[in-house]
């Protein structure tokens, strides 16, 4: 199987599961008896565990030869972990299982991105065209699982998670030719600590932490909030799907539209879209405005992520890629979102959809941090 086809399938299967987990897991937790405050704690604990898991597991990935075995083990353990939710739905069981699956399952994301980073160099992979299949599958999950949950019950959220991980396990055993190999410039990559100490790295991580962390309320509570405003899970699925349609367009046109932009300019565009999007969602729940705000997902998430990937794969040295992927996943996609999810869970009963204004405010420091080129960081020198 060619690397491009294998990676496209990986993104499609993984993001089908992730497109189930992000919008609908809070609804499943609510279905089994968790209230909003407890859901916030569970999701926050999960994100904190995700941070630990990403750093712990990715610190062991120091060579391209480690990547495919990591996909196999992570897929197997994640599938078994989610299957345990069928029998464990007490408060204690939910806490334990949420922590366990969050230590393992989210690490599939940085492992997949690390494979992509190697293939960008090794076979000149068009990242956008492979990654867009993940966006397509994300939409399919939004629509299909949303409809199944609406008509047959929220238990289909859990069914979809287990099924997607089973398919990913099967894919992990299918051969890729050529498989990822290390750069000829050196053997093992830099350690996470070495990458952390690189000039500009901590400022970059703070920027992407703000840009990804500001999605916390949307990820954790948008489905609950919109449901409480009278929207069905099917409509919520369509709204999430609309955002990812916009993401697909950006990914498909990545080389044509954004190839000439450096990471800093992409991150600035992502910050501007985030500020506009969260302000819009904080101001209204009218369907037309919700649809317009969802189209801004192409900027708030996708341009921010493309900017991060551009910095990691092009503007850092090759030996820093694996460590940078681990730090990006752990801090920007994990720890920051975890802290904000817990905060949102505690404040949501009092403030409801006004929490989007907090997400908008959290974006503002990113503009100041991006005033200098990313490699320029006199404070860290």
Secondary structure by P-SEA (a helix, b strand, c coil): ccaaaaaaaaaaaaaaaaaaccccaaaaaaaacccaaaaaaaaaaaaaaaaaaaaaaaaacccccaaaaaaaaaaaaaaaaaaaccccccaaaaaaaaaaaaacccaaaaaaaaaaaaaaaaccccccccaaaaaaaaaaaaaaaaaaaaccccaaaaaaaaaaaaaaaaaaaccccccccccccccccccaaaaaaccaaaaaaaaaaaaaaaaccccccaaaaaaaacccaaaaaaaaaaaaaaaaaaaaacccccccccaaaaaaaaaaaaaaaaaaaaccccaaaaaaaaaacccccaaaaaaaaaaaaccccccaaaaaaaaaaaccccaaaaaaaaaaaaacccccccaaaaaaaaaaaaaaaaccccccccccc
